[in-house]
Amino acid sequence: MRRGSSVNFAGVRVGEVRSLKLDHPRRVVAFALIDPTTPLRADTQVGLEFQGLTGVAAISLKGGEEAAPPVPLDED
């Protein structure tokens, strides 16, 4: 993954990765800008998907029940 990589919800591009930082030797934190109309819920699953022949990584967002609460907001 790199800056500018896609953020996809159900296969549709809804944002992009703006920065990456190493938080721990086995954990990377990605800061991404996501379209505010994206229906993110507390039970939305987050993962990685690999695209194209080069295998460029993208953040994948899937699911979320309509009845589930929205993702809580913090100061960011």
N, CA, C and O atoms as a DFTB+ gen file, in Angstrom:
304 C
 N C O
     1  1       0.847      -1.162       0.000
     2  2       0.000       0.000       0.000
     3  2       0.900       1.235       0.000
     4  3       2.032       1.207       0.482
     5  1       0.360       2.310      -0.553
     6  2       1.106       3.567      -0.603
     7  2       0.133       4.738      -0.599
     8  3      -1.076       4.559      -0.742
     9  1       0.671       5.921      -0.434
    10  2      -0.170       7.117      -0.505
    11  2      -0.867       7.139      -1.861
    12  3      -0.260       6.856      -2.894
    13  1      -2.149       7.478      -1.836
    14  2      -2.920       7.510      -3.074
    15  2      -3.642       6.209      -3.376
    16  3      -4.441       6.149      -4.311
    17  1      -3.370       5.159      -2.593
    18  2      -4.079       3.890      -2.806
    19  2      -5.571       4.083      -2.576
    20  3      -5.986       4.983      -1.846
    21  1      -6.362       3.241      -3.197
    22  2      -7.818       3.343      -3.119
    23  2      -8.362       2.849      -1.790
    24  3      -7.777       1.989      -1.131
    25  1      -9.503       3.422      -1.416
    26  2     -10.355       2.888      -0.355
    27  2     -11.661       2.544      -1.066
    28  3     -12.296       3.412      -1.666
    29  1     -12.059       1.272      -0.994
    30  2     -13.238       0.798      -1.716
    31  2     -14.292       0.293      -0.749
    32  3     -13.983      -0.407       0.215
    33  1     -15.540       0.655      -1.015
    34  2     -16.671       0.120      -0.253
    35  2     -17.489      -0.719      -1.206
    36  3     -18.025      -0.207      -2.188
    37  1     -17.589      -2.016      -0.920
    38  2     -18.306      -2.952      -1.795
    39  2     -17.816      -2.848      -3.241
    40  3     -18.604      -2.941      -4.182
    41  1     -16.518      -2.655      -3.403
    42  2     -15.916      -2.592      -4.730
    43  2     -15.944      -1.242      -5.411
    44  3     -15.407      -1.098      -6.509
    45  1     -16.556      -0.250      -4.787
    46  2     -16.652       1.093      -5.370
    47  2     -15.672       2.016      -4.651
    48  3     -15.635       2.057      -3.421
    49  1     -14.889       2.747      -5.416
    50  2     -13.915       3.661      -4.817
    51  2     -14.638       4.790      -4.080
    52  3     -15.442       5.511      -4.671
    53  1     -14.345       4.937      -2.786
    54  2     -14.976       5.966      -1.959
    55  2     -13.951       6.878      -1.294
    56  3     -14.326       7.790      -0.557
    57  1     -12.671       6.647      -1.539
    58  2     -11.657       7.489      -0.918
    59  2     -10.261       7.066      -1.305
    60  3     -10.060       6.226      -2.183
    61  1      -9.292       7.675      -0.620
    62  2      -7.894       7.346      -0.886
    63  2      -7.062       7.492       0.379
    64  3      -7.390       8.257       1.286
    65  1      -5.977       6.731       0.407
    66  2      -5.038       6.774       1.519
    67  2      -4.200       8.043       1.395
    68  3      -3.609       8.306       0.347
    69  1      -4.154       8.821       2.464
    70  2      -3.377      10.062       2.467
    71  2      -2.010       9.905       3.104
    72  3      -1.054      10.551       2.675
    73  1      -1.896       9.048       4.135
    74  2      -0.592       8.823       4.759
    75  2      -0.571       7.474       5.444
    76  3      -1.612       6.906       5.776
    77  1       0.643       6.970       5.649
    78  2       0.869       5.702       6.328
    79  2       1.945       5.916       7.378
    80  3       2.891       6.670       7.154
    81  1       1.805       5.252       8.529
    82  2       2.873       5.322       9.523
    83  2       2.997       3.979      10.218
    84  3       2.014       3.258      10.389
    85  1       4.205       3.658      10.610
    86  2       4.474       2.431      11.327
    87  2       4.173       2.668      12.796
    88  3       4.829       3.485      13.443
    89  1       3.181       1.956      13.328
    90  2       2.764       2.116      14.716
    91  2       3.436       1.083      15.605
    92  3       3.603       1.306      16.804
    93  1       3.819      -0.034      15.027
    94  2       4.388      -1.175      15.727
    95  2       5.012      -2.023      14.624
    96  3       4.582      -1.923      13.475
    97  1       5.995      -2.842      14.925
    98  2       6.604      -3.628      13.841
    99  2       5.623      -4.466      13.031
   100  3       5.918      -4.828      11.892
   101  1       4.449      -4.781      13.604
   102  2       3.469      -5.580      12.861
   103  2       2.185      -4.832      12.562
   104  3       1.186      -5.439      12.176
   105  1       2.202      -3.511      12.737
   106  2       0.964      -2.748      12.524
   107  2       1.278      -1.434      11.812
   108  3       2.193      -0.705      12.193
   109  1       0.509      -1.156      10.787
   110  2       0.626       0.092      10.039
   111  2      -0.695       0.842      10.179
   112  3      -1.766       0.249      10.047
   113  1      -0.621       2.134      10.444
   114  2      -1.812       2.970      10.546
   115  2      -1.943       3.752       9.243
   116  3      -1.010       4.433       8.817
   117  1      -3.111       3.645       8.617
   118  2      -3.380       4.375       7.377
   119  2      -4.382       5.483       7.677
   120  3      -5.433       5.232       8.267
   121  1      -4.059       6.704       7.273
   122  2      -4.996       7.822       7.360
   123  2      -5.607       7.956       5.976
   124  3      -4.896       8.158       4.993
   125  1      -6.931       7.843       5.902
   126  2      -7.608       7.876       4.606
   127  2      -8.738       8.884       4.627
   128  3      -9.410       9.050       5.645
   129  1      -8.946       9.545       3.528
   130  2     -10.100      10.421       3.353
   131  2     -11.173       9.627       2.626
   132  3     -10.934       9.048       1.566
   133  1     -12.369       9.612       3.227
   134  2     -13.476       8.821       2.689
   135  2     -14.668       9.734       2.459
   136  3     -14.955      10.607       3.278
   137  1     -15.356       9.536       1.354
   138  2     -16.553      10.308       1.036
   139  2     -17.520      10.238       2.218
   140  3     -17.841       9.145       2.685
   141  1     -17.986      11.387       2.707
   142  2     -18.859      11.385       3.894
   143  2     -20.216      10.713       3.674
   144  3     -20.918      10.433       4.645
   145  1     -20.594      10.453       2.448
   146  2     -21.870       9.766       2.201
   147  2     -21.726       8.238       2.238
   148  3     -22.714       7.522       2.079
   149  1     -20.505       7.738       2.446
   150  2     -20.277       6.294       2.516
   151  2     -20.985       5.738       3.750
   152  3     -20.798       6.263       4.848
   153  1     -21.791       4.692       3.594
   154  2     -22.588       4.178       4.719
   155  2     -21.783       3.303       5.691
   156  3     -22.045       2.107       5.818
   157  1     -20.815       3.903       6.366
   158  2     -20.016       3.164       7.342
   159  2     -20.824       2.933       8.611
   160  3     -21.511       3.836       9.088
   161  1     -20.743       1.736       9.149
   162  2     -21.440       1.354      10.381
   163  2     -20.418       0.735      11.333
   164  3     -19.317       0.367      10.925
   165  1     -20.795       0.628      12.594
   166  2     -19.890       0.072      13.598
   167  2     -19.475      -1.361      13.251
   168  3     -18.408      -1.806      13.672
   169  1     -20.299      -2.087      12.494
   170  2     -19.971      -3.469      12.130
   171  2     -19.400      -3.612      10.712
   172  3     -19.282      -4.730      10.211
   173  1     -19.050      -2.511      10.070
   174  2     -18.403      -2.566       8.759
   175  2     -17.049      -3.256       8.908
   176  3     -16.284      -2.926       9.814
   177  1     -16.750      -4.199       8.037
   178  2     -15.482      -4.920       8.086
   179  2     -14.449      -4.211       7.222
   180  3     -14.747      -3.753       6.119
   181  1     -13.231      -4.131       7.745
   182  2     -12.131      -3.477       7.048
   183  2     -11.064      -4.515       6.746
   184  3     -10.722      -5.333       7.600
   185  1     -10.542      -4.479       5.530
   186  2      -9.492      -5.412       5.148
   187  2      -8.653      -4.839       4.032
   188  3      -8.744      -3.653       3.712
   189  1      -7.834      -5.690       3.443
   190  2      -7.015      -5.317       2.295
   191  2      -7.444      -6.141       1.096
   192  3      -7.819      -7.306       1.227
   193  1      -7.385      -5.526      -0.064
   194  2      -7.591      -6.262      -1.310
   195  2      -6.452      -5.880      -2.237
   196  3      -5.874      -4.799      -2.120
   197  1      -6.142      -6.769      -3.147
   198  2      -5.043      -6.531      -4.074
   199  2      -5.614      -6.454      -5.479
   200  3      -6.424      -7.286      -5.886
   201  1      -5.170      -5.430      -6.217
   202  2      -5.781      -5.124      -7.504
   203  2      -4.786      -5.271      -8.641
   204  3      -3.590      -5.020      -8.488
   205  1      -5.301      -5.677      -9.762
   206  2      -4.532      -5.695     -11.002
   207  2      -3.393      -6.694     -11.019
   208  3      -3.207      -7.466     -10.079
   209  1      -2.643      -6.667     -12.089
   210  2      -1.523      -7.584     -12.267
   211  2      -0.378      -7.282     -11.324
   212  3       0.377      -8.181     -10.952
   213  1      -0.240      -6.014     -10.930
   214  2       0.869      -5.636     -10.052
   215  2       0.560      -5.928      -8.591
   216  3       1.469      -5.922      -7.761
   217  1      -0.694      -6.183      -8.260
   218  2      -1.058      -6.508      -6.891
   219  2      -1.015      -5.330      -5.938
   220  3      -0.715      -5.507      -4.757
   221  1      -1.309      -4.133      -6.423
   222  2      -1.322      -2.947      -5.570
   223  2      -2.424      -3.108      -4.531
   224  3      -3.555      -3.459      -4.866
   225  1      -2.090      -2.848      -3.262
   226  2      -3.055      -3.020      -2.165
   227  2      -4.003      -1.832      -2.076
   228  3      -3.640      -0.694      -2.370
   229  1      -5.224      -2.133      -1.662
   230  2      -6.244      -1.112      -1.409
   231  2      -6.963      -1.494      -0.118
   232  3      -7.006      -2.669       0.248
   233  1      -7.526      -0.506       0.566
   234  2      -8.337      -0.779       1.742
   235  2      -9.729      -1.179       1.254
   236  3     -10.307      -0.527       0.384
   237  1     -10.250      -2.248       1.822
   238  2     -11.556      -2.771       1.445
   239  2     -12.521      -2.636       2.623
   240  3     -12.234      -3.111       3.722
   241  1     -13.655      -1.994       2.395
   242  2     -14.710      -1.859       3.401
   243  2     -15.900      -2.683       2.920
   244  3     -16.314      -2.569       1.766
   245  1     -16.453      -3.521       3.817
   246  2     -17.554      -4.397       3.418
   247  2     -18.636      -4.405       4.478
   248  3     -18.362      -4.328       5.676
   249  1     -19.867      -4.499       4.012
   250  2     -20.993      -4.772       4.872
   251  2     -21.370      -3.681       5.839
   252  3     -21.061      -2.504       5.654
   253  1     -22.041      -4.114       6.867
   254  2     -22.583      -3.203       7.856
   255  2     -24.097      -3.226       7.761
   256  3     -24.666      -2.892       6.721
   257  1     -24.744      -3.617       8.841
   258  2     -26.205      -3.654       8.880
   259  2     -26.772      -2.244       8.957
   260  3     -26.214      -1.385       9.640
   261  1     -27.868      -2.003       8.267
   262  2     -28.499      -0.683       8.304
   263  2     -28.887      -0.276       9.714
   264  3     -28.855       0.907      10.052
   265  1     -29.252      -1.246      10.534
   266  2     -29.672      -0.963      11.905
   267  2     -28.500      -0.729      12.853
   268  3     -28.695      -0.248      13.969
   269  1     -27.280      -1.066      12.418
   270  2     -26.104      -0.881      13.278
   271  2     -25.831       0.610      13.453
   272  3     -26.137       1.404      12.564
   273  1     -25.257       0.995      14.595
   274  2     -24.937       2.410      14.809
   275  2     -23.823       2.864      13.867
   276  3     -23.020       2.046      13.416
   277  1     -23.771       4.160      13.568
   278  2     -22.670       4.663      12.746
   279  2     -21.352       4.559      13.507
   280  3     -21.333       4.388      14.726
   281  1     -20.271       4.665      12.775
   282  2     -18.939       4.644      13.380
   283  2     -18.808       5.860      14.286
   284  3     -19.125       6.972      13.863
   285  1     -18.345       5.676      15.537
   286  2     -18.197       6.834      16.416
   287  2     -17.097       7.765      15.903
   288  3     -16.068       7.311      15.404
   289  1     -17.327       9.050      16.031
   290  2     -16.352      10.041      15.591
   291  2     -15.425      10.411      16.741
   292  3     -15.840      10.444      17.900
   293  1     -14.180      10.686      16.415
   294  2     -13.242      11.201      17.410
   295  2     -12.767      12.571      16.952
   296  3     -13.361      13.165      16.052
   297  1     -11.717      13.070      17.554
   298  2     -11.285      14.419      17.212
   299  2     -10.739      14.559      15.798
   300  3     -10.607      15.678      15.303
   301  1     -10.415      13.435      15.128
   302  2      -9.925      13.488      13.750
   303  2     -11.063      13.398      12.768
   304  3     -10.837      13.427      11.558
